[in-house]
């Protein structure tokens, strides 16, 4: 199983590998940013807690959406 993944990854072009890792980087970035908005109490923005929570949840949902897009792209 792992050998299949490694062989499939080696067959991809350099551009496809770069875009895959860039997608993973932004996936992690959106997830961490969403968690920061939810859990960081003294965030230097003038937002109410409800709006911070809503924006954080929206960023986390968007990161999950990107995760499923990356999985679908990798399976093709």
Secondary structure by P-SEA (a helix, b strand, c coil): caaaaaaaaaaccaaaaaaaaaaaaaaaaaaaaaaaacccccccccccaaaaaaaaaaaaaaaaaaaaaaaaaaac
